[in-house]
Amino acid sequence: ENKKEKSVIEQYVYILKSKKFTGNMLIYATCSAAFFAWLTGSPFAMTAMGYSGTDIGFSYLPQTIAFIIGGYTCRSFLNKYASQQILPWLLKLFIASVIVMFIVAT
């Protein structure tokens, strides 16, 4: 049983040392942080702009729909293209969306 536990620990160490895993994890963490920062902060900003709770709630509909469409679209693209081809475009799209949201927010 100790050998099994050790092999699990060794596997975790191997994964954590992987540049591919670390890179993907950092991308996911950055995108998630931006998304949840928006979800956390936007109600305060939108309330200050005079929007009601209902308006704020409805403002999340386009994001939710985009999230669903994005997930299915990504799956479809991954069936046709290599992830190495798609990832740079997705990162550019993410950066552009963050810049646009920053401009709109300020």
Secondary structure as UniProt FT lines:
FT   HELIX           2..17
FT   HELIX           19..48
FT   TURN            49..50
FT   HELIX           53..59
FT   HELIX           61..80
FT   HELIX           83..105
//
